[in-house]
Amino acid sequence: MMLYKIISDIDRAAVAVEVISLLNIGAVGRKIQDLGVPVHALGMRRGVPNPLYILRLARRLREDPPNCIQTWMYHADLIGGLAAKLAGSIPVTWGIRHSNLDPQGTKRTTLWAAKACARLSRRLPARIVCCSEASRRVHTELGYAADKMVVIPNGFDLAVFKPDPKARLDVRQELGIPEEGLLIGLIGRFAPQKDHYNFVCAAAHLNACLPNIHFLLCGAGVTRENPELIKWISDAGILSQCHLLGEREDMPRLTASLDIATSSSYSEGFPNVIGEAMACGVPCVVTDAGDSALIAGKTGKVVPPKDPRALSEGWLELLKMNAEGRKRLGWAARQRIEEHFSLPSIVNKYNALYKEVAGMKIIGQR
């Protein structure tokens, strides 16, 4: 989605953009096509990269060489880097979106690709873009070329994610929550590092001292058909207060309806959902994972990961404020996003980087 946002905001009168997906076009690829940008699919299968596809990609790049290539994650970094070298040493900017490579929660093929990239990082990429300071730190320790790394955080569209009092009323009506009911939200797919168990335990703690708080959870796998999640919620005694919405297309509306947005993760890179909530004027309580604390700054609460009581106490501190106090904190959060993470400023950083990297090819040809 961050790639989509960059392409949607970049000046395409000055920059011609083309996207190649290793697998299929997919939902995000179709959104990019709707912008009028060509999207192609190599049709690779998941798993260990097939050298045949590297050769096919190199042939395609040789037929119409771009000034520079931006790859997005480990497998694309590896395959795109090798193909660009075979196609005539086209300059490549690698993209890193992870900040944790815990063997327990990371696929073996992903670990393999990351380690292979670390070994090749001094030869293949011209620059390596990390989405967070946490990512840079982790990958430097893994052996990536530190002198090639730059950090460009994710950016947020303040015209899309914005305060919306109507959304507050509409969503409460949709979920059957009283108009003045308090709503805490966790937006994220069901995955180990997102630590939904931490959230549920914290919700149980909060419910013991402030009954009738409601909790909104949405993301892939966050539904009542998820037996593990439902068992946690039922055992916590908060099933009637938890609204599991699965994947939704109306994220700005849902986000703007919250009184508090939260992240319960033990591992993060640069969590978009926190920046989106802040852009909506919603104060946040976040675990100190990845760049979550850096994003929130002094406009929210930061608590240790895997500590449900601390997370609950962070929520309670904000809930004890009156509505006006939370609103002031939310406005400060939106101002922080505007000053440091607005989409146009982030796109400008990518533009400058691409000009620099494209210039390396010109210099190399002299």
C-alpha positions in Angstrom: 0.0 0.0 0.0 2.9 2.4 0.6 4.1 1.7 -2.9 0.6 2.5 -4.1 0.6 5.8 -2.2 4.0 6.9 -3.5 2.9 6.2 -7.1 -0.4 8.0 -6.6 1.3 11.1 -5.4 4.5 11.2 -7.6 4.6 13.6 -10.5 4.1 11.3 -13.4 4.5 14.1 -15.9 8.2 14.1 -14.8 8.6 10.4 -13.9 7.4 7.4 -16.0 6.5 4.5 -13.7 6.1 0.8 -14.4 5.5 -1.9 -11.9 6.5 -5.6 -12.2 5.1 -8.1 -9.7 7.0 -11.3 -9.1 3.8 -13.3 -8.5 0.5 -12.1 -9.8 -1.0 -8.6 -10.1 -3.2 -8.9 -7.0 -5.5 -6.4 -5.3 -2.9 -3.7 -4.9 -1.6 -4.2 -8.4 -5.2 -3.5 -9.7 -5.3 -0.3 -7.6 -2.1 0.8 -9.2 -3.4 -0.1 -12.7 -6.4 2.2 -11.9 -3.9 5.1 -11.6 -3.0 4.5 -15.2 0.3 2.8 -14.4 1.3 -0.3 -16.3 1.5 -3.4 -14.0 3.0 -6.7 -15.2 3.2 -10.1 -13.5 6.1 -12.6 -13.8 3.9 -15.4 -12.5 6.5 -16.9 -10.1 5.4 -19.4 -7.6 6.0 -18.9 -3.9 9.2 -20.5 -2.4 12.8 -20.5 -3.4 13.4 -18.1 -6.4 13.6 -19.9 -9.7 16.7 -18.7 -11.7 14.6 -18.9 -14.9 12.5 -16.0 -13.8 15.6 -14.0 -13.0 16.7 -14.4 -16.6 13.2 -13.5 -17.9 13.2 -10.4 -15.8 16.7 -9.5 -17.0 15.6 -9.9 -20.6 12.6 -7.7 -20.0 14.8 -5.0 -18.4 17.3 -5.2 -21.3 14.5 -4.6 -23.9 13.5 -1.3 -22.2 16.1 -0.3 -19.6 14.7 2.1 -16.9 16.9 4.8 -15.4 16.6 3.1 -12.0 14.8 0.2 -10.3 13.1 0.3 -6.9 12.6 -3.2 -5.4 10.3 -3.5 -2.4 11.0 -6.5 -0.1 13.6 -9.3 0.3 12.7 -11.6 -2.6 12.2 -8.7 -4.9 15.5 -7.2 -3.7 17.4 -10.4 -4.4 15.7 -11.2 -7.8 15.6 -7.6 -9.0 19.2 -6.9 -7.9 20.5 -10.0 -9.9 18.3 -9.3 -12.9 19.4 -5.6 -13.0 23.1 -6.7 -12.9 22.5 -9.1 -15.8 20.6 -6.5 -17.8 23.5 -4.1 -17.8 24.1 -2.9 -14.2 20.9 -0.8 -14.0 21.1 1.0 -10.6 18.8 -0.5 -8.0 17.4 0.8 -4.8 16.4 -2.0 -2.4 13.5 -1.7 0.0 13.4 -3.1 3.5 10.0 -3.2 5.3 10.8 -5.6 8.2 12.4 -4.8 11.6 12.4 -8.3 13.1 13.6 -11.5 11.6 12.6 -13.8 14.5 13.0 -17.4 13.3 9.8 -18.3 15.2 7.6 -15.9 13.3 9.4 -15.6 9.9 9.2 -18.1 7.0 12.4 -19.9 6.2 12.5 -18.7 2.6 12.2 -15.1 3.9 15.1 -15.7 6.3 17.1 -17.2 3.5 16.4 -14.3 1.1 17.3 -11.7 3.8 20.7 -13.4 4.6 21.5 -13.8 0.9 20.7 -10.0 0.4 23.0 -9.2 3.3 25.9 -11.0 1.6 25.2 -9.3 -1.7 24.4 -5.8 -0.4 27.8 -4.4 -1.1 27.6 -5.5 -4.8 24.0 -5.2 -6.0 22.2 -2.1 -4.7 23.1 1.5 -5.1 21.0 2.4 -2.0 19.0 0.5 0.6 15.8 2.2 1.8 14.6 1.2 5.3 11.1 2.2 6.4 12.2 2.7 10.0 15.2 3.3 12.2 14.5 -0.1 13.8 14.8 -1.7 10.3 18.1 0.0 9.7 19.5 -1.1 13.1 18.4 -4.8 12.7 19.7 -5.1 9.1 23.0 -3.4 9.9 23.5 -6.1 12.6 22.6 -8.7 10.0 25.5 -7.6 7.8 23.8 -5.3 5.3 26.0 -2.5 3.9 25.4 0.3 6.4 26.9 3.0 4.2 24.2 2.4 1.6 21.3 2.7 4.0 18.8 5.5 4.2 15.7 5.8 6.2 12.5 7.0 4.5 9.5 6.5 6.7 6.0 5.8 5.5 3.8 8.8 4.6 0.2 9.6 5.3 -2.5 11.2 3.2 -4.0 13.8 5.4 -6.9 14.4 3.0 -8.0 10.8 3.4 -7.2 10.1 7.0 -8.7 13.1 8.9 -11.0 13.8 11.9 -14.6 12.8 11.1 -17.2 13.3 13.8 -19.9 11.7 11.6 -17.8 8.5 11.4 -17.9 8.3 15.2 -21.7 8.3 15.2 -22.1 6.1 12.1 -19.8 3.3 13.3 -21.4 3.2 16.7 -24.8 2.9 15.1 -23.5 0.1 12.8 -22.0 -1.9 15.7 -24.9 -1.2 18.2 -22.8 0.8 20.5 -24.3 3.7 22.5 -23.6 7.1 21.0 -21.4 8.1 23.9 -19.8 4.6 24.2 -16.0 4.5 24.4 -14.3 2.5 21.6 -10.7 1.2 21.6 -9.4 -0.1 18.3 -6.7 -2.5 17.1 -6.2 -2.6 13.3 -4.0 -5.3 12.0 -3.9 -8.8 10.5 -4.0 -11.8 12.8 -0.3 -12.7 13.0 2.0 -13.7 15.9 3.9 -10.4 16.0 0.7 -8.3 16.2 0.1 -10.1 19.5 -3.7 -10.1 19.7 -3.4 -12.2 22.8 -1.7 -9.2 24.5 -4.6 -7.0 23.4 -7.3 -9.4 24.7 -5.6 -9.8 28.1 -5.3 -6.0 28.4 -9.0 -5.6 27.4 -9.9 -8.1 30.2 -7.9 -6.0 32.7 -9.6 -2.8 31.6 -13.0 -4.4 31.7 -12.5 -5.3 35.3 -12.3 -1.7 36.3 -14.2 0.1 33.5 -17.0 -2.3 32.3 -18.9 -1.6 29.0 -15.8 -0.3 27.1 -16.1 -1.6 23.5 -13.2 -3.0 21.4 -13.0 -2.8 17.6 -10.7 -5.3 15.9 -10.2 -5.6 12.1 -7.8 -7.0 9.7 -7.2 -10.3 7.8 -8.1 -13.3 10.0 -9.7 -11.1 12.6 -13.2 -12.6 12.5 -15.5 -14.8 14.5 -14.5 -17.7 12.3 -11.0 -17.6 14.0 -11.3 -20.2 16.7 -8.1 -19.2 18.5 -9.0 -15.5 18.8 -12.6 -16.3 19.8 -11.4 -18.6 22.5 -9.2 -15.9 24.0 -12.0 -13.4 23.9 -14.5 -15.8 25.4 -12.2 -16.8 28.2 -11.6 -13.1 28.9 -15.4 -12.6 29.3 -15.6 -9.8 26.8 -17.2 -11.4 23.8 -20.2 -9.1 23.7 -17.9 -6.0 23.8 -15.5 -7.1 21.0 -16.5 -6.3 17.4 -14.5 -8.4 14.9 -14.8 -6.9 11.5 -12.2 -8.8 9.4 -10.8 -7.0 6.3 -12.6 -3.7 5.5 -12.3 -1.2 2.7 -13.5 1.8 4.9 -10.4 2.2 7.1 -10.4 6.0 7.3 -14.0 5.9 8.5 -13.4 3.1 11.1 -10.2 4.7 12.3 -11.8 8.1 12.8 -14.5 6.5 14.9 -12.1 5.5 17.7 -11.5 7.1 21.0 -8.1 5.4 21.3 -6.1 3.5 18.7 -3.6 1.0 19.8 -0.8 -1.3 18.8 -0.2 -4.4 20.9 2.7 -5.8 18.8 6.0 -7.2 20.0 7.6 -6.7 16.6 7.0 -3.8 14.1 8.7 -1.9 11.4 6.9 1.4 10.8 3.2 0.7 11.7 0.9 2.6 9.2 -2.1 2.1 11.4 -0.6 4.3 14.1 0.2 7.2 11.8 -3.3 6.8 10.2 -5.0 7.1 13.6 -2.9 10.1 14.5 -3.9 11.7 11.2 -7.5 11.2 12.2 -6.9 13.0 15.4 -7.1 9.8 17.5 -4.6 9.5 20.4 -2.7 6.3 20.6 -1.4 3.8 23.1 1.4 1.8 21.5 3.9 -0.9 22.5 7.6 0.0 22.2 8.1 -2.1 19.1 9.9 -0.9 15.9 9.3 2.8 15.3 6.0 3.0 17.1 7.3 5.2 19.9 9.1 7.5 17.4 5.8 8.0 15.4 3.7 8.7 18.5 6.2 11.0 20.2 4.7 12.8 23.1 1.2 12.7 21.7 0.4 9.2 23.0 1.4 6.6 25.5 4.2 4.1 25.0 4.2 0.8 27.0 6.4 -2.3 27.0 5.5 -5.2 24.6 4.0 -8.3 26.0 2.7 -6.6 29.2 -1.1 -6.6 29.1 -1.4 -4.7 32.5 0.8 -1.9 31.2 -1.2 -1.7 28.0 -4.4 -1.6 30.0 -3.1 1.2 32.3 -2.1 3.2 29.2 -5.6 3.0 27.9 -7.0 3.9 31.4 -4.8 7.0 31.7 -6.2 8.4 28.4 -9.8 7.3 29.3 -9.6 9.2 32.6 -9.2 12.4 30.5 -12.4 14.1 29.5 -13.4 14.1 25.9 -11.9 17.5 25.4 -8.5 16.4 26.8 -8.4 13.5 24.4 -9.4 15.8 21.5 -6.5 18.1 22.3 -4.1 15.2 22.4 -5.5 13.9 19.1 -5.0 17.3 17.4 -1.4 17.3 18.6 -1.0 13.8 17.1 -2.4 15.0 13.7 -0.1 18.0 13.8 2.9 15.7 14.4 2.0 13.6 11.3 1.6 16.8 9.3 5.0 18.0 10.3 7.0 14.8 10.0 5.2 12.2 8.0 2.9 13.8 5.4 2.7 11.9 2.1 4.0 14.8 -0.1 7.2 15.2 2.0 7.9 11.5 1.9 7.3 11.3 -1.9 9.8 14.2 -2.3 12.4 12.1 -0.5 11.9 9.2 -2.8 12.0 11.6 -5.8 15.3 13.0 -4.7 16.7 9.5 -4.1 15.6 8.2 -7.5 17.3 11.2 -9.2 20.5 10.5 -7.2 20.4 6.8 -8.1 19.6 7.4 -11.8 22.5 9.8 -11.9 24.9 7.0 -10.9 24.1 5.2 -14.2 24.9 8.3 -16.2 28.2 8.8 -14.3 29.1 5.1 -14.7 28.7 5.5 -18.5 31.1 8.4 -18.9 
